[in-house]
Amino acid sequence: MADPAVPPAHTPKNYTASVATLFTGVDCTGDYFTLRPNGGHGSERLKVRSVVFA
């Protein structure tokens, strides 16, 4: 389980060949946002705690 004292990640970038689905909660829970492959990115306002690649 993630340590709640550790702040969430921000400003995500996806340099993989897969779609990245980012989640606000640990264990891929909570609200989510997808990043396209090969350079997709989110703003520094996007705070995430887990990711899955498809």
MDAnalysis code that builds the backbone (N, CA, C; Angstrom):
import MDAnalysis as mda
import numpy as np

u = mda.Universe.empty(162, n_residues=54, atom_resindex=np.repeat(np.arange(54), 3), trajectory=True)
u.add_TopologyAttr("name", ["N", "CA", "C"] * 54)
u.add_TopologyAttr("resid", np.arange(1, 55))
u.add_TopologyAttr("resname", ["MET", "ALA", "ASP", "PRO", "ALA", "VAL", "PRO", "PRO", "ALA", "HIS", "THR", "PRO", "LYS", "ASN", "TYR", "THR", "ALA", "SER", "VAL", "ALA", "THR", "LEU", "PHE", "THR", "GLY", "VAL", "ASP", "CYS", "THR", "GLY", "ASP", "TYR", "PHE", "THR", "LEU", "ARG", "PRO", "ASN", "GLY", "GLY", "HIS", "GLY", "SER", "GLU", "ARG", "LEU", "LYS", "VAL", "ARG", "SER", "VAL", "VAL", "PHE", "ALA"])
u.atoms.positions = np.array([
    [0.848, -1.182, 0.000],
    [0.000, 0.000, 0.000],
    [0.891, 1.241, 0.000],
    [0.464, 2.244, -0.683],
    [1.239, 3.480, -0.768],
    [1.213, 4.210, 0.570],
    [2.299, 4.871, 0.863],
    [2.405, 5.661, 2.095],
    [1.624, 6.959, 1.892],
    [0.584, 7.212, 2.686],
    [-0.212, 8.431, 2.508],
    [0.572, 9.716, 2.773],
    [1.731, 9.607, 3.415],
    [2.555, 10.786, 3.675],
    [3.322, 11.228, 2.420],
    [3.426, 10.343, 1.440],
    [4.131, 10.670, 0.198],
    [3.165, 11.405, -0.728],
    [3.539, 12.581, -1.224],
    [2.632, 13.322, -2.109],
    [2.432, 12.587, -3.441],
    [1.301, 12.819, -4.111],
    [1.066, 12.172, -5.398],
    [2.016, 12.707, -6.469],
    [2.169, 11.916, -7.510],
    [2.977, 12.352, -8.657],
    [2.202, 13.408, -9.439],
    [2.917, 14.188, -10.227],
    [2.271, 15.217, -11.056],
    [3.021, 15.358, -12.372],
    [2.438, 16.066, -13.305],
    [3.018, 16.347, -14.616],
    [3.447, 15.052, -15.330],
    [2.533, 14.089, -15.448],
    [2.908, 12.796, -16.046],
    [3.218, 12.905, -17.536],
    [4.124, 12.044, -17.984],
    [4.479, 11.925, -19.400],
    [4.526, 10.452, -19.754],
    [4.031, 10.100, -20.927],
    [4.007, 8.711, -21.356],
    [4.887, 8.540, -22.585],
    [6.049, 7.957, -22.406],
    [6.966, 7.704, -23.516],
    [6.981, 6.231, -23.905],
    [5.930, 5.492, -23.518],
    [5.825, 4.090, -23.906],
    [5.009, 3.979, -25.195],
    [4.915, 2.774, -25.734],
    [4.109, 2.522, -26.927],
    [2.682, 2.130, -26.559],
    [2.325, 2.197, -25.273],
    [1.006, 1.809, -24.785],
    [0.247, 3.004, -24.241],
    [-1.085, 2.898, -24.217],
    [-1.911, 3.907, -23.550],
    [-1.683, 3.759, -22.046],
    [-1.501, 4.867, -21.352],
    [-1.350, 4.862, -19.900],
    [-2.637, 5.408, -19.282],
    [-3.231, 4.643, -18.387],
    [-4.395, 5.116, -17.646],
    [-3.930, 5.428, -16.235],
    [-4.037, 6.697, -15.862],
    [-3.566, 7.191, -14.571],
    [-4.742, 7.321, -13.622],
    [-4.527, 6.997, -12.360],
    [-5.584, 7.033, -11.354],
    [-5.191, 7.937, -10.194],
    [-6.193, 8.588, -9.619],
    [-5.945, 9.469, -8.478],
    [-5.721, 8.694, -7.193],
    [-6.192, 7.453, -7.135],
    [-6.046, 6.632, -5.938],
    [-5.031, 5.521, -6.108],
    [-4.663, 4.905, -4.986],
    [-3.762, 3.757, -5.026],
    [-4.498, 2.550, -5.591],
    [-3.743, 1.578, -6.079],
    [-4.312, 0.338, -6.624],
    [-5.303, 0.590, -7.757],
    [-5.040, 1.603, -8.567],
    [-5.864, 1.930, -9.748],
    [-7.317, 2.170, -9.378],
    [-7.520, 3.032, -8.387],
    [-8.864, 3.419, -7.947],
    [-9.025, 4.922, -8.077],
    [-10.250, 5.384, -7.962],
    [-10.525, 6.815, -8.016],
    [-10.740, 7.303, -9.428],
    [-10.700, 8.603, -9.596],
    [-10.847, 9.202, -10.918],
    [-9.671, 8.793, -11.784],
    [-9.870, 8.815, -13.096],
    [-8.786, 8.408, -13.997],
    [-8.686, 9.321, -15.207],
    [-7.537, 9.259, -15.860],
    [-7.216, 10.075, -17.018],
    [-6.292, 9.236, -17.893],
    [-6.473, 9.270, -19.198],
    [-5.604, 8.488, -20.075],
    [-4.610, 9.384, -20.800],
    [-3.419, 8.834, -21.029],
    [-2.382, 9.507, -21.808],
    [-2.098, 8.670, -23.045],
    [-2.051, 9.318, -24.184],
    [-1.763, 8.606, -25.430],
    [-0.319, 8.113, -25.422],
    [-0.033, 7.107, -26.225],
    [1.342, 6.602, -26.314],
    [2.284, 7.615, -26.970],
    [3.566, 7.386, -26.808],
    [4.619, 8.127, -27.507],
    [4.568, 9.637, -27.294],
    [4.515, 10.056, -26.042],
    [4.631, 11.488, -25.756],
    [3.420, 12.142, -25.136],
    [2.366, 11.381, -24.833],
    [1.208, 11.977, -24.163],
    [1.628, 12.562, -22.821],
    [0.996, 13.653, -22.424],
    [1.384, 14.288, -21.166],
    [0.189, 14.969, -20.501],
    [0.316, 15.208, -19.217],
    [-0.689, 15.908, -18.434],
    [-0.065, 17.112, -17.755],
    [-0.910, 17.999, -17.279],
    [-0.421, 19.221, -16.636],
    [0.052, 18.936, -15.215],
    [0.693, 19.910, -14.609],
    [1.151, 19.740, -13.231],
    [-0.018, 19.701, -12.264],
    [-1.200, 20.112, -12.705],
    [-2.393, 20.036, -11.849],
    [-2.916, 18.609, -11.715],
    [-2.533, 17.718, -12.644],
    [-2.987, 16.330, -12.595],
    [-2.159, 15.573, -11.552],
    [-2.793, 15.181, -10.463],
    [-2.127, 14.469, -9.364],
    [-2.549, 13.006, -9.419],
    [-1.586, 12.101, -9.496],
    [-1.891, 10.674, -9.648],
    [-1.106, 9.826, -8.658],
    [-1.677, 8.641, -8.358],
    [-1.033, 7.715, -7.420],
    [-0.808, 6.336, -7.995],
    [-1.401, 6.014, -9.152],
    [-1.182, 4.700, -9.762],
    [-1.424, 4.775, -11.260],
    [-0.908, 3.761, -11.985],
    [-1.011, 3.735, -13.437],
    [-1.092, 2.295, -13.922],
    [-1.808, 2.107, -15.028],
    [-1.830, 0.811, -15.712],
    [-1.626, 1.099, -17.209],
    [-0.866, 0.228, -17.876],
    [-0.598, 0.382, -19.301],
    [-1.375, -0.673, -20.070],
    [-1.989, -0.261, -21.178],
    [-2.752, -1.220, -22.002],
    [-2.269, -1.166, -23.444],
])
